[in-house]
């Protein structure tokens, strides 16, 4: 399976917590996380869309946003393979996109730039 490069919103505490959790559970090392706002992505992702939804890419060929990024992340973490059939049904019925959008609209953005010792 190819590596997935995920651009997460480093101004969002929920996104950062999710990234840290996935990073700990990624035993196959198939996911690379990049901060969206502190670096300029060169993979050709849509920055406007990536600020609203989590963005990911495989070798810069295929781009995923929102629920599709979550689905691709879960496909690469063996701990979550049990949930893939449920996630596929949510993807197929578009209910996953709806749920992701509801959560993404209610997230909090904290535009404070801290170093790794910041305790906000």
Secondary structure as UniProt FT lines:
FT   STRAND          4..8
FT   TURN            10..11
FT   HELIX           13..25
FT   TURN            27..28
FT   STRAND          31..35
FT   HELIX           47..52
FT   STRAND          55..58
FT   TURN            59..61
FT   STRAND          62..65
FT   HELIX           67..75
FT   HELIX           78..83
FT   HELIX           84..93
FT   HELIX           95..105
FT   TURN            116..117
//
